[in-house]
């Protein structure tokens, strides 16, 4: 078998066999195939696409490139959740304890933030003492004991994905539906999940800008699930605005705790209930999403989800006093308030600008080696559709950086658009594919 033949076949629109895809992934991961040939095949895939069978074969080849977590010893259907990334997306912090309190075992691996989007692991590590670096045996033992564990992704899981993504990033082949779909689902399958709920973000703050693009990606991932014997449901959700009001690690933990206490912003609560309902159906704990939602609402209002979060923090070495006293979380020394230049209604808040501003304040990374400030971030005082008076606060910037936050403030100010008439309502849930 020769890479030249695979490149030629895909260039001319042919369908690669599973053996050919295995040969490519294995050879490239083991450095037997040079970058220039791998890049040529990726570009051929970018232009020619892949069938569902090819995409599923690529997914499993990536899964088999490294270690796999075996969760079979944990009773019940193990349901995982993945978000394609968004600004202010602290959903896992609410969703994981919520569905775990409903009886679904949550054994979840999550990533760190890069660029304008935050990472669940960074948010958890803003809780003093919280340990996300668990060994697989300890990870499984904790789920058996408490029903929930959240850990950082290990580099030994799906190593082909990391290597292929680095090449895609420098060859303009990142935004390919089959390549994105196989990248996302491979890590979930390698993590041991029986079923996966996919939150596919759509809008200006997401990788997929249009509903059509997000729907294509969602369908591709659900198709992979069918072909590799995993139950998957994809929910396409709006990321044309930040989720909730807090953007930044410790700030988002505060908002998650507020939501677990029965408060929190309406959009975050709604999204968690919707995604959680689908997870209970995927986990065969409920037959309908309507029944599952009613169950989750009771759990949330009854405080069971908050108690489960406390158990998670205690089990992983964190300071559980934070649950009752969020003031123990890291706090910024400098707070800068942005004031509205006009009166009217907030028409939109650009999540990309908000995310970039938060990164400039210290809440995010430009490269994977950058250190972040857990206290940094942005507190949105106004959201789209809300009235505002001239001179009223639009947002509060939190930072510990010594220099003036002028650049971050200018970026954040540009995120807000104010008009005379309120904007049309935008639905949060745009589509569901199962």
TAHUFEN-V703134 format. One record per residue. N is the residue number from 1. RES is the residue in one letter. PSI is psi in degrees with one decimal (* if undefined). BURIAL is + if it has 9 or more other C-alpha atoms within 8 Angstrom, else -. D_LAST is the distance of its C-alpha to the last C-alpha in Angstrom with 1 decimal. Layout:
# TAHUFEN-V703134
N_RES_PSI_BURIAL_D_LAST ; N_RES_PSI_BURIAL_D_LAST
This chain:
# TAHUFEN-V703134
1_X_135.7_-_37.3 ; 2_X_140.5_-_37.9 ; 3_X_-35.8_+_35.8 ; 4_X_-43.2_-_37.7 ; 5_X_-36.7_-_36.3 ; 6_X_-42.9_+_32.7 ; 7_X_-45.3_+_33.2 ; 8_X_-43.7_-_34.9 ; 9_X_-47.3_+_32.3 ; 10_X_-35.5_+_29.4 ; 11_X_-36.5_+_31.8 ; 12_X_9.8_-_32.4 ; 13_X_12.1_-_28.7 ; 14_X_166.8_-_28.5 ; 15_X_122.5_+_25.7 ; 16_X_144.1_+_26.6 ; 17_X_167.3_-_26.5 ; 18_X_-40.2_+_25.2 ; 19_X_-39.1_-_28.8 ; 20_X_-40.0_+_29.5 ; 21_X_-41.8_+_26.7 ; 22_X_-41.9_+_27.9 ; 23_X_-44.2_+_31.4 ; 24_X_-51.4_+_30.5 ; 25_X_-45.9_+_28.6 ; 26_X_-45.3_+_31.1 ; 27_X_-39.9_+_34.1 ; 28_X_-39.4_+_33.1 ; 29_X_-36.2_+_32.3 ; 30_X_9.7_-_35.7 ; 31_X_33.0_-_37.4 ; 32_X_-12.6_-_38.5 ; 33_X_127.4_+_37.0 ; 34_X_158.8_-_38.4 ; 35_X_-40.5_-_36.5 ; 36_X_-32.9_-_37.7 ; 37_X_-39.5_+_36.1 ; 38_X_-42.2_+_32.8 ; 39_X_-37.9_+_32.8 ; 40_X_-41.0_+_33.6 ; 41_X_-41.1_+_30.6 ; 42_X_-40.2_+_28.3 ; 43_X_-36.5_+_29.8 ; 44_X_-39.7_+_29.4 ; 45_X_-40.5_+_25.6 ; 46_X_-44.1_+_25.5 ; 47_X_-33.2_-_27.1 ; 48_X_-18.2_+_25.9 ; 49_X_-174.7_+_22.3 ; 50_X_146.7_+_20.6 ; 51_X_168.9_-_18.7 ; 52_X_-38.8_+_15.5 ; 53_X_-42.3_+_18.0 ; 54_X_-44.5_+_20.2 ; 55_X_-40.6_+_17.7 ; 56_X_-39.6_+_16.6 ; 57_X_-40.4_+_20.4 ; 58_X_-42.2_+_21.2 ; 59_X_-50.6_+_18.8 ; 60_X_-30.6_+_20.4 ; 61_X_-39.3_+_23.9 ; 62_X_-42.8_+_23.5 ; 63_X_-45.8_+_22.4 ; 64_X_0.8_+_25.4 ; 65_X_-9.5_+_27.7 ; 66_X_-157.9_+_28.5 ; 67_X_157.3_+_28.2 ; 68_X_140.6_+_25.2 ; 69_X_126.9_-_24.9 ; 70_X_110.7_-_24.9 ; 71_X_14.0_+_23.5 ; 72_X_-26.6_-_24.0 ; 73_X_-11.3_-_27.0 ; 74_X_125.5_+_24.9 ; 75_X_139.3_-_24.1 ; 76_X_172.8_-_20.6 ; 77_X_121.0_+_17.0 ; 78_X_112.7_+_17.3 ; 79_X_126.7_+_14.4 ; 80_X_166.6_+_14.9 ; 81_X_140.3_+_14.0 ; 82_X_136.7_+_14.7 ; 83_X_140.0_+_15.8 ; 84_X_3.4_+_16.9 ; 85_X_135.3_+_20.1 ; 86_X_173.6_+_21.8 ; 87_X_123.8_+_25.2 ; 88_X_16.2_+_25.7 ; 89_X_87.0_+_22.4 ; 90_X_26.0_+_23.6 ; 91_X_-44.4_+_20.3 ; 92_X_-34.3_-_20.5 ; 93_X_-27.9_+_24.0 ; 94_X_-45.1_+_22.8 ; 95_X_-43.5_+_19.4 ; 96_X_-52.5_+_20.6 ; 97_X_-28.0_+_23.5 ; 98_X_-50.6_+_21.7 ; 99_X_-30.5_+_19.0 ; 100_X_-38.4_+_21.8 ; 101_X_-22.7_+_24.0 ; 102_X_-2.2_+_21.5 ; 103_X_0.9_-_22.0 ; 104_X_123.4_+_19.2 ; 105_X_128.1_+_21.0 ; 106_X_106.5_+_20.5 ; 107_X_91.0_+_21.9 ; 108_X_131.5_+_21.0 ; 109_X_136.4_+_22.6 ; 110_X_168.0_+_22.8 ; 111_X_178.5_+_24.8 ; 112_X_163.6_+_27.6 ; 113_X_151.1_+_27.8 ; 114_X_131.9_+_29.2 ; 115_X_-139.7_+_30.2 ; 116_X_-7.7_+_29.1 ; 117_X_145.5_+_26.1 ; 118_X_164.1_+_26.8 ; 119_X_141.5_+_25.9 ; 120_X_-38.8_+_25.1 ; 121_X_-41.9_+_27.8 ; 122_X_-39.4_+_30.4 ; 123_X_-45.2_+_29.6 ; 124_X_-37.8_+_30.0 ; 125_X_-7.5_+_33.2 ; 126_X_-13.2_+_34.7 ; 127_X_119.8_+_35.3 ; 128_X_126.7_-_38.7 ; 129_X_-10.0_-_38.6 ; 130_X_125.0_+_34.9 ; 131_X_117.5_+_34.4 ; 132_X_-3.6_+_31.2 ; 133_X_77.4_-_32.7 ; 134_X_146.3_+_32.1 ; 135_X_150.3_-_32.8 ; 136_X_-41.7_-_30.0 ; 137_X_-41.8_-_32.1 ; 138_X_-36.9_-_32.7 ; 139_X_-50.5_+_29.0 ; 140_X_-41.9_+_28.1 ; 141_X_-40.0_-_31.2 ; 142_X_-40.9_+_30.3 ; 143_X_-41.5_+_26.8 ; 144_X_-36.6_+_28.6 ; 145_X_-40.8_-_31.2 ; 146_X_-12.5_+_29.4 ; 147_X_0.4_+_25.7 ; 148_X_141.0_+_25.0 ; 149_X_139.6_+_26.1 ; 150_X_124.0_+_25.4 ; 151_X_161.1_+_27.1 ; 152_X_144.9_+_27.6 ; 153_X_139.6_-_26.2 ; 154_X_146.6_-_28.8 ; 155_X_-14.0_-_30.1 ; 156_X_-9.6_-_30.1 ; 157_X_123.6_+_26.3 ; 158_X_55.8_+_25.0 ; 159_X_-25.4_+_28.3 ; 160_X_-33.4_+_27.5 ; 161_X_-44.8_+_25.0 ; 162_X_-42.4_-_27.7 ; 163_X_-42.7_+_30.2 ; 164_X_-38.4_-_28.0 ; 165_X_-39.7_+_26.9 ; 166_X_-37.4_-_30.6 ; 167_X_-40.9_+_31.4 ; 168_X_-37.0_+_28.6 ; 169_X_-27.1_+_29.9 ; 170_X_5.8_-_33.4 ; 171_X_16.1_+_32.6 ; 172_X_38.1_-_30.4 ; 173_X_21.1_+_27.3 ; 174_X_-47.8_+_25.1 ; 175_X_66.0_-_22.9 ; 176_X_123.6_+_21.4 ; 177_X_-52.6_+_17.7 ; 178_X_-34.6_+_17.8 ; 179_X_-38.6_+_20.3 ; 180_X_-46.6_+_18.4 ; 181_X_-43.9_+_15.1 ; 182_X_-35.2_+_17.3 ; 183_X_-48.0_+_19.3 ; 184_X_-52.0_-_16.6 ; 185_X_-28.0_+_14.8 ; 186_X_-42.1_+_18.3 ; 187_X_-35.8_+_19.5 ; 188_X_-42.0_+_16.7 ; 189_X_-42.6_+_17.2 ; 190_X_-25.7_+_20.9 ; 191_X_-5.8_+_20.8 ; 192_X_7.8_+_19.9 ; 193_X_141.8_+_16.5 ; 194_X_-31.5_+_14.8 ; 195_X_150.9_+_11.4 ; 196_X_130.1_+_10.6 ; 197_X_124.3_+_9.4 ; 198_X_121.8_+_10.0 ; 199_X_100.6_+_12.1 ; 200_X_108.9_+_12.7 ; 201_X_147.9_+_16.1 ; 202_X_132.0_+_17.5 ; 203_X_-170.2_+_21.1 ; 204_X_-25.4_+_24.7 ; 205_X_7.6_+_24.2 ; 206_X_165.6_+_21.2 ; 207_X_-40.3_+_21.2 ; 208_X_116.4_+_19.0 ; 209_X_-29.2_+_21.2 ; 210_X_158.6_-_19.4 ; 211_X_-37.0_+_16.2 ; 212_X_-45.3_-_16.1 ; 213_X_-44.8_+_16.7 ; 214_X_-38.7_+_14.1 ; 215_X_-38.1_+_11.5 ; 216_X_-44.8_+_12.8 ; 217_X_-43.8_+_12.7 ; 218_X_-45.7_+_9.1 ; 219_X_-38.8_+_8.3 ; 220_X_-40.5_+_11.1 ; 221_X_-38.3_+_10.0 ; 222_X_-38.3_+_6.7 ; 223_X_-40.2_+_9.2 ; 224_X_-44.7_+_11.7 ; 225_X_-43.5_+_9.9 ; 226_X_-41.0_+_9.9 ; 227_X_-18.6_+_13.5 ; 228_X_17.2_-_14.8 ; 229_X_45.5_-_13.6 ; 230_X_136.5_+_11.6 ; 231_X_126.0_+_8.5 ; 232_X_140.7_+_6.4 ; 233_X_137.6_+_4.3 ; 234_X_132.0_+_6.2 ; 235_X_121.7_+_8.5 ; 236_X_121.6_+_11.2 ; 237_X_155.7_+_14.5 ; 238_X_128.3_+_18.1 ; 239_X_41.3_+_20.6 ; 240_X_4.9_+_23.3 ; 241_X_155.2_+_25.2 ; 242_X_150.4_+_25.7 ; 243_X_124.5_+_23.7 ; 244_X_-160.7_+_26.2 ; 245_X_-11.7_+_29.9 ; 246_X_134.2_+_30.7 ; 247_X_117.3_+_30.3 ; 248_X_152.6_+_31.9 ; 249_X_-64.2_+_31.7 ; 250_X_-35.0_+_33.9 ; 251_X_-39.2_+_33.3 ; 252_X_-31.0_+_29.6 ; 253_X_-42.3_+_30.4 ; 254_X_-47.1_+_32.6 ; 255_X_-36.6_+_29.9 ; 256_X_-42.6_+_27.4 ; 257_X_-39.4_+_30.2 ; 258_X_-41.4_+_30.9 ; 259_X_-40.9_+_27.3 ; 260_X_-23.2_+_27.5 ; 261_X_2.5_+_30.7 ; 262_X_-1.7_+_29.0 ; 263_X_-131.3_-_30.0 ; 264_X_169.0_+_28.6 ; 265_X_147.9_+_27.3 ; 266_X_-40.2_-_25.1 ; 267_X_-38.8_+_22.4 ; 268_X_-44.9_+_22.1 ; 269_X_-45.5_+_22.0 ; 270_X_-44.1_-_19.4 ; 271_X_-42.9_+_17.0 ; 272_X_-40.2_+_17.7 ; 273_X_-39.6_+_17.2 ; 274_X_-49.4_+_13.8 ; 275_X_-41.0_+_12.5 ; 276_X_-37.6_+_14.5 ; 277_X_-43.1_+_13.1 ; 278_X_-35.8_+_9.6 ; 279_X_-38.6_+_11.6 ; 280_X_-34.9_+_13.7 ; 281_X_-44.0_+_11.0 ; 282_X_-35.4_+_9.8 ; 283_X_4.3_+_13.6 ; 284_X_28.9_-_14.3 ; 285_X_-18.3_+_16.7 ; 286_X_152.2_+_15.5 ; 287_X_-23.5_-_14.0 ; 288_X_152.0_-_12.9 ; 289_X_-29.0_+_12.2 ; 290_X_-46.4_-_15.6 ; 291_X_-38.3_+_17.5 ; 292_X_-40.2_+_16.1 ; 293_X_-43.4_+_17.2 ; 294_X_-40.0_-_20.6 ; 295_X_-43.6_+_21.1 ; 296_X_-35.9_+_20.5 ; 297_X_-40.2_+_22.8 ; 298_X_-40.6_-_25.5 ; 299_X_-40.6_+_25.2 ; 300_X_-48.0_+_25.5 ; 301_X_-25.8_+_28.5 ; 302_X_-4.8_-_30.1 ; 303_X_2.0_+_30.4 ; 304_X_-36.9_+_28.6 ; 305_X_-38.7_+_26.2 ; 306_X_-40.8_+_29.4 ; 307_X_-36.0_-_31.1 ; 308_X_-37.9_+_28.3 ; 309_X_-40.5_+_28.6 ; 310_X_-42.3_+_32.4 ; 311_X_-37.9_+_32.0 ; 312_X_-47.8_+_29.9 ; 313_X_-45.5_+_32.6 ; 314_X_-43.7_+_35.4 ; 315_X_-30.2_+_33.9 ; 316_X_24.0_+_33.6 ; 317_X_8.2_+_37.1 ; 318_X_165.4_+_36.5 ; 319_X_101.4_+_38.8 ; 320_X_-14.0_+_37.2 ; 321_X_-22.4_-_39.8 ; 322_X_-32.7_+_37.5 ; 323_X_-39.6_+_35.2 ; 324_X_-24.1_-_38.0 ; 325_X_83.8_-_39.8 ; 326_X_-13.7_+_37.6 ; 327_X_-12.6_-_41.0 ; 328_X_-10.2_-_41.3 ; 329_X_157.3_+_38.6 ; 330_X_137.6_+_40.0 ; 331_X_144.8_-_41.5 ; 332_X_147.0_+_42.7 ; 333_X_-27.6_-_46.4 ; 334_X_131.2_+_46.0 ; 335_X_127.8_+_44.2 ; 336_X_124.1_-_44.4 ; 337_X_130.7_+_43.5 ; 338_X_130.4_+_42.4 ; 339_X_145.8_+_43.9 ; 340_X_131.5_+_42.8 ; 341_X_-18.2_-_45.0 ; 342_X_168.6_+_44.6 ; 343_X_155.0_+_43.7 ; 344_X_-137.9_+_40.8 ; 345_X_145.4_+_37.1 ; 346_X_113.8_+_34.8 ; 347_X_-39.4_+_32.8 ; 348_X_157.5_+_30.7 ; 349_X_111.4_+_30.7 ; 350_X_114.1_+_29.8 ; 351_X_-30.1_+_27.7 ; 352_X_-43.9_+_29.0 ; 353_X_-39.5_+_32.6 ; 354_X_-44.8_+_32.0 ; 355_X_-41.0_+_30.5 ; 356_X_-39.3_+_33.4 ; 357_X_-43.8_+_35.9 ; 358_X_-37.6_+_34.6 ; 359_X_-41.5_+_34.9 ; 360_X_-27.9_+_38.5 ; 361_X_-14.9_+_39.3 ; 362_X_1.0_+_38.4 ; 363_X_-13.4_+_34.9 ; 364_X_-180.0_+_33.2 ; 365_X_141.5_+_34.1 ; 366_X_-35.7_-_35.0 ; 367_X_161.8_-_35.1 ; 368_X_-18.5_-_33.7 ; 369_X_-6.7_-_37.2 ; 370_X_145.8_-_37.9 ; 371_X_145.0_-_38.6 ; 372_X_158.9_-_37.0 ; 373_X_111.6_+_38.6 ; 374_X_-25.6_+_36.5 ; 375_X_-18.5_+_38.3 ; 376_X_154.0_+_37.7 ; 377_X_-165.4_+_35.3 ; 378_X_134.6_+_35.1 ; 379_X_111.5_+_34.9 ; 380_X_118.4_+_33.8 ; 381_X_-23.0_+_36.1 ; 382_X_139.7_+_34.7 ; 383_X_163.7_+_31.1 ; 384_X_135.5_+_30.2 ; 385_X_-13.6_+_31.5 ; 386_X_142.9_+_34.1 ; 387_X_153.0_+_37.8 ; 388_X_143.2_+_40.2 ; 389_X_149.6_+_44.0 ; 390_X_132.4_+_46.0 ; 391_X_-5.3_-_46.8 ; 392_X_147.4_-_44.0 ; 393_X_133.0_+_41.9 ; 394_X_-38.4_+_38.7 ; 395_X_158.5_+_37.9 ; 396_X_125.4_+_39.6 ; 397_X_131.7_+_39.7 ; 398_X_129.0_+_40.2 ; 399_X_157.7_+_41.9 ; 400_X_3.9_+_44.5 ; 401_X_142.2_+_45.5 ; 402_X_-38.0_-_49.2 ; 403_X_158.9_-_49.1 ; 404_X_140.0_-_48.4 ; 405_X_32.4_+_44.8 ; 406_X_-44.1_-_45.8 ; 407_X_-45.5_+_43.4 ; 408_X_-38.3_+_40.4 ; 409_X_-41.2_+_41.6 ; 410_X_-40.8_-_42.0 ; 411_X_-44.4_+_38.4 ; 412_X_-40.2_+_37.1 ; 413_X_-38.1_-_39.3 ; 414_X_-11.9_-_37.9 ; 415_X_-23.7_+_34.4 ; 416_X_131.0_+_35.4 ; 417_X_124.9_+_35.9 ; 418_X_134.6_+_37.9 ; 419_X_176.7_+_38.6 ; 420_X_-29.4_-_40.5 ; 421_X_146.3_-_37.6 ; 422_X_148.4_+_34.4 ; 423_X_162.7_+_31.3 ; 424_X_147.5_-_28.6 ; 425_X_140.5_-_25.8 ; 426_X_126.7_-_22.7 ; 427_X_145.6_-_19.4 ; 428_X_-41.3_-_17.9 ; 429_X_117.0_+_14.2 ; 430_X_-28.9_+_13.7 ; 431_X_158.0_-_10.1 ; 432_X_130.6_+_6.6 ; 433_X_120.3_+_3.8 ; 434_X_*_-_0.0
